[in-house]
Amino acid sequence: MNKNKTLRHLLLATGLALASAAGIAFGQATAPSAAQWAAVGTAAAKEAKLTFYHNLNPGGMETVVKEFRTEVPGIDVQLVRLGSAPLIQRFSTEFAAGRNIADVVLTTVDQSIFDGAKAGWAATWVPPEIKNFQPAANYRNMNMLFNIQTVRDAIIWNTQKVKAADAPKEWTDLFNPRWKGKVGMNPPWRSVTQQAIIAYWEKLGLGDTAAKMKANEVRFFEGSGGVLQAVVRGDVLVAQMLDLPLDMAIADGAPIGFVYPKSGTTLSQIYTFVSAKAPNPNAAKIFTNWMLTAKGQLLLQKYGGLAATRPGTPPMAHLPATSSLSNVQDSLELTPPAKQKEIVDHWRKTFGIQ
């Protein structure tokens, strides 16, 4: 059996095809018919590749992509991993210049994503698997953006170096001189989600947290993975970070304790979209739809590190459900563009970063 027939067979056999979609052309605001979706699979096999921009766990995503290649042989996935802010900056710059590299983008959502979609960044289409996300309105936006995962902010510490009685419990504990030179975080100019927790600290009335962190000699590390590794190594003892790599690290036996403060935390939504100018648009749709399947969602949760959004997906093994956390705040509401700029400018000025 040739590559095209193999891929078409897999797409249909795994239940990815739908019933007829009333004759409305694929690429519009309706689900494809079985014949249309099979045609996408055939075209995807000819493209045979795609480039995926993301901001998830790099090692874990290699495993996810390996599983995809097993499920859908014949399509290679090249991974490009960046922090959320640099990722969107790179994509928008390339898009404006007509230098289209990315086929699929997955990142933390902020207003720039919605604005970009309206400006032509994202393809309009309906993945067949979205029918399993009900109510669908909670998981898709403009038939371009699809809410695929969520992430929360937490405080972590090294359990081998910090006694349980001394472990931090609230955000204010990060400013305690006890941890001077031993507290870590991801810099706010690198991540939209980092800007959100700072905005929430402001909402809680914690004052100038940039000045407080500088006084406590905070150390910056690249991304949640970098923060986590710094705590595991003992470079710092406590840290604030997204819980992106936390479940997987605990499962692997890392000496990490964590808490979601009772004063509240932030919830950020992770969206994915197919570029409107994707070099490999059919392969991009096949991969995006696969990430929305029950297996794709479970693998993204297990190896990508974030809670899946598909209803019925089992909870993460070591982290609590969002519904059990107190005072969870929507990051998007906390960080309109003007607030993002204000936070980044202030923290850069405080730390002398140009």
Secondary structure, DSSP 8 states (H G I E B T S, - for coil): --HHHHHHHHHHHTT---S--TT--TTSSS---HHHHHHHHHHHHHH-EEEEEE-S-HHHHHHHHHHHHHHSTT-EEEEEE--HHHHHHHHHHHHHHT----SEEEEE--HHHHHHHHTT-B-----GGGGGSSSGGGTEETTTEEEEEEEEEEEEEETTTS-GGGS--SGGGGG-GGGTT-EEE--TTT-HHHHHHHHHHHHTT---HHHHHHHTT-EE-SHHHHHHHHHHHTS-SEEEEESTTHHHHHHTT--EEEE--TT-EEEEEEEEEEBTT-SSHHHHHHHHHHHTSHHHHHHIIIII-SEE-STT----SSS--GGGSSSEEEHHHH--HHHHHHHHHHHHHHHT--
